[in-house]
């Protein structure tokens, strides 16, 4: 496996972990309604990162399509989390999503 692929896989894993942590932390906050979009995007982003990593790791011909979709979802997730950057978990999630989106492009 190329170093570039290993770096991408690491960023995908870090993003998925940050999104899973963020969604769980958001569920502990008082105003769940305000965070519902954030929680949904966190779950979508974590899942697309996990799926994309699997396709990249096995060298699938379909990885390129998933990388494009992953970058798009990571960007949307970062934008939503940045709205709640006063919460540390959202701030860290947004940063991980931005890095991942860039790597996926």
C-alpha positions as CSV (number, residue, x, y, z in Angstrom):
1,X,0.0,0.0,0.0
2,X,1.3,3.4,-0.9
3,X,2.1,6.0,1.8
4,X,-0.5,8.3,0.3
5,X,-3.2,5.6,0.7
6,X,-2.1,5.0,4.3
7,X,-2.3,8.7,5.1
8,X,-5.8,8.9,3.5
9,X,-6.9,5.8,5.5
10,X,-5.7,7.4,8.7
11,X,-7.6,10.6,8.0
12,X,-10.7,8.7,7.2
13,X,-10.5,6.8,10.5
14,X,-9.8,9.9,12.5
15,X,-12.8,11.7,10.9
16,X,-15.1,8.7,11.6
17,X,-13.9,8.6,15.2
18,X,-14.4,12.4,15.6
19,X,-17.9,12.2,14.1
20,X,-18.9,9.3,16.3
21,X,-17.6,11.1,19.4
22,X,-19.3,14.4,18.3
23,X,-22.7,12.8,17.7
24,X,-22.6,11.0,21.1
25,X,-21.5,14.2,22.9
26,X,-24.2,16.2,21.1
27,X,-26.8,13.7,22.5
28,X,-25.6,14.7,26.0
29,X,-26.3,18.4,25.3
30,X,-29.4,20.2,26.6
31,X,-30.8,21.5,23.3
32,X,-31.0,18.4,21.1
33,X,-33.4,20.0,18.6
34,X,-30.7,22.7,17.8
35,X,-28.2,19.9,17.3
36,X,-30.3,17.4,15.3
37,X,-28.8,18.4,11.9
38,X,-25.3,18.1,13.4
39,X,-26.0,14.7,14.9
40,X,-27.4,13.4,11.6
41,X,-24.5,14.7,9.6
42,X,-22.0,13.2,12.1
43,X,-23.6,9.8,11.6
44,X,-23.6,10.1,7.8
45,X,-20.0,11.3,7.8
46,X,-18.7,8.6,10.1
47,X,-20.4,5.9,8.0
48,X,-19.2,7.3,4.6
49,X,-15.7,7.6,6.0
50,X,-15.8,3.9,7.1
51,X,-17.2,2.7,3.8
52,X,-14.8,4.8,1.8
53,X,-11.8,3.5,3.8
54,X,-12.8,-0.1,3.0
55,X,-13.0,0.6,-0.7
56,X,-9.7,2.5,-0.7
57,X,-8.0,-0.3,1.3
58,X,-8.9,-3.0,-1.2
59,X,-8.2,-0.9,-4.2
60,X,-11.7,-0.9,-5.5
61,X,-12.5,0.6,-8.9
62,X,-15.4,2.4,-7.2
63,X,-13.2,4.2,-4.6
64,X,-12.9,7.3,-6.7
65,X,-16.7,7.8,-6.7
66,X,-16.9,7.3,-2.9
67,X,-14.0,9.7,-2.3
68,X,-15.9,12.4,-4.1
69,X,-19.1,11.7,-2.1
70,X,-17.0,11.5,1.1
71,X,-15.4,14.9,0.5
72,X,-18.9,16.4,0.0
73,X,-20.4,15.0,3.1
74,X,-17.3,15.8,5.2
75,X,-17.5,19.4,4.0
76,X,-21.2,19.6,5.0
77,X,-20.5,18.1,8.3
78,X,-17.6,20.5,9.0
79,X,-19.9,23.5,8.1
80,X,-22.6,22.3,10.5
81,X,-20.1,21.6,13.3
82,X,-18.6,25.0,12.8
83,X,-21.9,26.5,13.7
84,X,-21.5,24.9,17.2
85,X,-17.7,25.5,17.5
86,X,-18.2,26.9,21.0
87,X,-18.5,23.2,22.0
88,X,-15.1,21.5,21.9
89,X,-16.4,18.2,20.4
90,X,-17.9,20.1,17.4
91,X,-14.8,22.2,17.0
92,X,-12.6,19.1,16.9
93,X,-15.0,17.3,14.6
94,X,-15.1,20.2,12.1
95,X,-11.3,20.2,12.0
96,X,-11.1,16.5,11.3
97,X,-13.8,16.7,8.7
98,X,-12.0,19.6,6.9
99,X,-8.7,17.5,6.8
100,X,-10.5,14.5,5.6
101,X,-12.4,16.3,2.9
102,X,-9.2,17.8,1.6
103,X,-7.5,14.4,1.5
104,X,-10.5,12.8,-0.3
105,X,-10.2,15.4,-3.0
